[in-house]
Amino acid sequence: MAKDFDTPRNDGIIDNLEELNTRSTSKSTLAIDMDESEAAEGLELPGADLSGEELTIHVLPQLDSEFVCTVCFLVHHRSQLADANSAPVCRDCDV
C-alpha cells in the first residue's frame, strides 16, 4: 500500500494543553522531589562552617625526570622541555 508522506501525522502528539500539563506534573513531581532531597545530602553551601573539617593531601616530591615550567607553573616530564640551555619552559609555553 502506498503511503502519502504529505499528510500531517499525529503519532503520539498531544493536542490538548491541559492534558499535557496533567501528564507532566503527575509523573515528574515525585521523581524531582526525590532527586532534590538525595542531592542535597552531600551539598555544602558557600559560607558553611568548615572549621571542624580536615583536608588530607599526599604531596609527592618532584622527580628527577620532571621540571616545573617557569611560565605556566605546571609539572612536566623532561621530554617536554623546550630548550635545555635556558630557563625551564615547556614546549607549549615556548610557542
ABEGO torsion letter per residue (X at the ends): XBBBAABBBBBGBBABAAAAAAAAAAAAAAAAAAAAAAAAAABBBBGBBAAABBBBBBBBBBBAABBBBAAAGBBBBAAABABAABBBBBAAAAX
